[in-house]
Amino acid sequence: MIQFAWPWLFLLLPLPWLARRLLPPADLGMSSALRAPFLDELDRLPRTAQTLRVDRRHVLWAAALAWLLLVAASARPQWLGEPIEQTVSGRDLMLAVDLSGSMEITDFLLQGRQVDRLTATKAVAGQFIERRVGDRIGLILFGDKAYLQAPLTFDRKTVHTLLDESAIGLAGEKTAIGDAIGLAIKRLKDNPDKQRVLILLSDGANTAGAVSPLQAADLAAKEGLKIYTIGVGADEMVVRDFFGTRKVNPSEDLDEDTMTALASKTGGRYFRARDTAELAEIYNLLDTLEPVERDRRYFRPHIELFPWPLGCALMLAAALSLARVRGAERA
């Protein structure tokens, strides 16, 4: 259907008629007078006057139509499409992913091959992002410092792409967990009426940053930000060296006590992901703990139609101007 965004502009339609009725006529003066010595010959041409009256009537009708089209274009005609349903949950969800050097340890198995921790995180977290229909999702990457890679958005595809493009060491070699939490608080506090969640994934301890993780957690609790923490890394790994093979614990630097405290202070939970299956299960559990709410909203797409009446009005105005010029040339 067609509607007008500013229908009140149609009140301007009688403006030319009012101007003609209320304003005094223009004083053309004697300079516009045409002295013709052959007036007697003109009087003997009665059809010429009739033709002029007909032409004048046509010009008035064309000018009125041009004015009508111009006012209609000003009123912004729009074509409304069919209603489209949108699902909005009202939740702001921020992902914070560790890009420190330890994330390159290849202690995860993905589709039958050994991969580093970041690659496994991308595969599982990407699927989680795709499932969060209706949530506004943001992405923080942290190492020596924390960086906002994607602000809160409904565009899950872009967030997924930015996560896939992240690389180990991009934000530095150390781990600034406190700064990542502080940045999440800053980006989420502008929406106090929404449910706000931070999912923080790391494989180590806080070794950098201006804010300690526990101080940041206290501030997050005051701001109503719930934090879910995920500690990644296997408990056991076989490595080869000069003396043969031996078993090591690649996650000995993981500060599970701090990660647990971060979650408990803010009403969240701490999870331990030793392999890809556990990591996938954690994200499935997060779907259960923070379900996507089905709040249905509708919007109708619209297409602006004002160029059409505006173009027709301009063409009529051009035609009237051309006719006036030609009439002056004949005269």
C-alpha positions in Angstrom: 0.0 0.0 0.0 1.0 3.6 -0.4 1.2 6.1 2.4 2.5 9.7 2.9 5.0 10.3 5.6 4.2 14.0 5.9 0.5 14.3 4.7 0.1 17.7 6.4 2.1 19.2 3.6 -1.0 18.9 1.4 -2.2 22.0 3.2 0.1 23.9 0.9 -2.0 23.1 -2.1 -4.2 26.3 -2.1 -1.1 28.5 -1.6 -0.8 29.7 -5.2 -4.6 30.5 -5.4 -4.3 32.4 -2.0 -1.3 34.3 -3.3 -3.2 35.4 -6.4 -6.2 36.4 -4.4 -4.6 38.2 -1.5 -1.4 39.7 -2.9 -1.5 42.9 -5.1 -0.8 42.3 -8.8 2.7 43.0 -10.0 3.4 46.4 -11.4 4.7 45.7 -14.9 5.2 49.4 -15.7 5.3 51.1 -19.0 8.6 49.5 -19.9 6.8 46.3 -20.8 4.4 47.9 -23.2 4.6 46.9 -26.8 4.0 49.6 -29.4 2.7 48.0 -32.5 1.7 50.2 -35.5 -0.3 47.4 -37.0 -3.0 47.1 -34.3 -5.8 47.4 -36.9 -4.4 44.3 -38.6 -4.4 42.4 -35.3 -8.0 43.3 -34.6 -8.9 41.6 -37.9 -7.6 38.2 -36.4 -10.3 37.1 -33.9 -9.0 33.5 -33.8 -5.6 34.6 -32.5 -7.2 35.9 -29.2 -9.2 32.7 -28.8 -6.1 30.6 -29.4 -4.2 32.7 -26.8 -7.0 32.1 -24.3 -6.9 28.3 -25.0 -3.1 28.3 -24.6 -3.4 30.3 -21.4 -5.9 27.8 -20.0 -3.6 24.9 -20.9 -0.6 26.6 -19.2 -2.6 27.2 -16.0 -3.7 23.5 -15.9 -0.1 22.3 -16.5 1.2 24.7 -13.8 -1.5 23.5 -11.4 -0.6 19.9 -12.1 3.1 20.6 -11.6 2.3 22.3 -8.2 0.2 19.3 -7.2 3.0 16.9 -8.1 5.6 19.0 -6.2 3.5 19.1 -3.0 2.9 15.3 -3.3 6.6 14.7 -3.6 7.2 16.9 -0.5 4.7 14.8 1.4 7.1 11.8 0.9 4.9 9.0 -0.7 6.1 5.6 0.4 5.3 2.0 -0.7 4.9 -0.2 2.4 5.8 -3.9 2.1 4.5 -6.9 4.0 5.2 -7.0 7.8 8.4 -8.8 8.6 8.9 -10.6 12.0 12.0 -9.9 14.0 13.0 -11.8 17.1 14.6 -9.6 19.8 15.7 -10.9 23.2 16.7 -7.7 24.9 20.0 -9.3 26.0 23.5 -7.8 25.4 26.1 -10.6 25.2 29.8 -9.9 25.0 32.5 -12.4 24.1 36.0 -11.9 25.4 38.6 -14.2 23.8 42.2 -14.5 24.9 44.8 -14.1 22.1 47.9 -14.4 24.2 50.9 -16.6 23.1 49.8 -19.6 25.1 46.7 -20.0 22.9 48.9 -21.5 20.2 49.5 -24.7 22.1 48.1 -27.6 20.1 46.4 -29.7 22.7 42.9 -29.8 21.1 41.6 -32.3 18.6 39.2 -31.0 15.9 37.8 -33.2 13.3 40.6 -35.7 13.7 43.5 -33.3 13.7 45.5 -31.5 16.3 44.8 -27.8 16.4 45.7 -24.9 18.7 43.4 -23.6 21.3 42.3 -20.6 19.4 41.3 -22.6 16.3 39.2 -24.8 18.5 37.6 -21.8 20.2 36.8 -20.2 16.8 35.1 -23.4 15.6 32.9 -23.8 18.7 32.3 -20.2 19.6 31.3 -19.5 16.0 28.5 -22.0 16.2 27.4 -20.4 19.5 27.3 -17.0 17.9 25.1 -18.2 15.0 22.6 -19.6 17.5 22.1 -16.4 19.4 19.3 -15.1 17.2 17.8 -11.9 18.8 20.8 -11.1 21.0 23.1 -8.2 20.5 26.6 -9.6 20.4 30.0 -7.9 20.8 33.5 -9.2 20.6 36.6 -8.3 22.8 40.0 -9.6 22.0 42.7 -9.3 24.7 46.4 -9.9 25.2 48.6 -7.2 26.7 45.6 -5.0 26.4 41.9 -5.4 25.6 40.5 -4.2 22.3 36.9 -3.9 21.2 36.8 -5.8 17.9 33.0 -5.7 17.3 30.6 -3.4 19.2 27.2 -4.7 20.2 25.2 -5.6 17.1 22.5 -7.9 15.8 24.8 -8.7 12.9 26.0 -12.2 14.0 27.7 -12.9 10.7 30.0 -10.0 11.0 30.9 -10.9 14.6 31.6 -14.5 13.5 33.8 -13.2 10.6 35.8 -10.9 12.9 36.4 -13.8 15.3 37.6 -16.0 12.5 40.0 -13.3 11.4 41.6 -13.0 14.8 45.2 -14.3 15.3 47.4 -15.3 18.2 49.6 -12.4 19.4 47.4 -9.8 17.6 46.8 -8.1 21.0 50.2 -9.0 22.6 51.7 -12.0 24.3 50.5 -11.5 27.8 47.0 -11.8 29.4 45.1 -8.7 30.6 41.9 -10.4 32.0 41.0 -7.4 34.2 41.2 -5.0 31.3 38.9 -7.2 29.2 36.3 -7.2 32.0 36.7 -3.4 32.4 36.2 -2.8 28.7 33.1 -5.1 28.7 31.6 -3.1 31.6 32.2 0.2 29.7 30.6 -1.1 26.5 27.6 -2.6 28.3 26.7 -0.1 31.0 25.0 2.2 28.5 22.0 -0.2 28.4 20.9 -0.6 32.0 17.5 -2.0 31.2 18.9 -5.0 29.3 20.2 -8.3 30.5 24.0 -8.2 30.2 26.3 -11.1 30.0 30.0 -11.5 29.5 31.6 -14.8 28.4 35.3 -14.7 29.0 37.6 -17.4 27.6 41.2 -17.7 28.7 43.9 -20.3 29.2 46.2 -18.6 31.7 46.5 -16.1 34.5 46.3 -12.3 34.6 49.8 -11.1 33.7 49.2 -7.6 32.3 46.7 -4.7 32.4 46.0 -1.8 34.7 43.1 -3.4 36.6 43.2 -6.6 38.6 40.5 -9.2 37.6 38.9 -9.3 41.1 38.6 -5.5 41.2 37.0 -5.6 37.8 34.6 -8.4 38.9 33.5 -6.3 41.9 32.7 -3.4 39.6 30.9 -5.8 37.2 28.7 -7.0 40.1 27.8 -3.5 41.0 26.8 -2.8 37.3 24.7 -6.0 37.1 27.0 -7.7 34.6 27.0 -11.5 34.8 30.3 -13.2 33.9 30.7 -16.8 32.7 34.4 -17.8 32.6 35.9 -20.7 30.6 39.3 -22.1 31.2 40.7 -23.8 28.2 43.6 -26.3 27.8 44.2 -30.0 28.3 45.5 -31.4 31.6 47.9 -33.7 30.0 49.9 -33.6 26.8 52.7 -35.8 25.3 55.7 -33.9 24.0 58.9 -35.0 22.4 62.3 -33.8 23.3 65.9 -34.9 23.1 65.4 -37.6 25.7 62.2 -39.1 24.0 58.6 -38.4 25.0 57.2 -37.2 28.3 53.9 -36.1 29.6 53.4 -32.5 30.7 50.5 -30.3 31.9 50.0 -27.6 29.3 47.5 -25.8 31.6 49.7 -25.3 34.6 49.5 -21.6 34.2 45.7 -21.5 34.2 44.5 -19.6 37.3 41.3 -21.5 38.0 40.8 -19.9 41.5 40.6 -16.5 39.9 38.4 -17.6 37.1 36.0 -19.2 39.6 36.0 -16.1 41.8 35.2 -13.9 38.8 32.1 -16.0 38.0 30.9 -16.4 41.6 31.2 -12.6 42.3 28.9 -11.8 39.4 26.4 -14.6 39.6 27.9 -16.6 36.7 29.7 -19.9 36.5 33.2 -21.2 35.8 33.6 -24.0 33.2 36.7 -26.1 32.4 37.2 -27.1 28.7 39.9 -29.7 28.3 39.0 -30.7 24.8 36.7 -29.7 21.9 33.8 -31.8 23.1 33.8 -30.2 26.6 34.1 -26.7 25.0 31.1 -27.5 22.8 29.1 -28.8 25.7 29.9 -25.6 27.7 28.4 -23.4 24.9 25.4 -25.7 24.8 25.0 -25.3 28.5 25.2 -21.5 28.1 22.3 -21.7 25.7 20.4 -23.3 28.5 21.5 -20.9 31.2 20.9 -17.9 29.0 18.1 -18.9 26.7 17.1 -16.8 23.7 13.8 -15.1 24.5 11.3 -15.0 21.7 10.0 -11.4 21.9 8.3 -10.9 18.5 8.4 -7.6 16.8 7.4 -6.6 13.4 8.5 -3.9 10.9 7.3 -3.0 7.5 9.9 -2.2 4.9 9.2 0.9 2.8 10.4 2.3 -0.5 10.5 6.1 -1.0 8.4 7.1 -4.1 9.0 10.9 -4.0 11.4 10.9 -7.0 8.6 10.0 -9.4 6.2 12.9 -8.7 9.2 15.2 -8.3 10.6 14.2 -11.7 7.2 14.7 -13.3 6.9 18.2 -11.8 10.3 19.2 -13.0 9.6 18.0 -16.5 6.3 19.9 -16.6 8.1 23.0 -15.3 10.8 22.6 -18.0 8.1 22.2 -20.7 6.3 25.3 -19.5 9.5 27.3 -19.6 10.3 26.1 -23.1 6.8 27.0 -24.3 7.2 30.5 -22.8 10.5 31.0 -24.5 9.1 29.9 -27.9 6.1 32.2 -27.4 8.4 35.1 -26.8 10.4 34.2 -29.9 7.2 34.2 -32.0 6.2 37.6 -30.6 
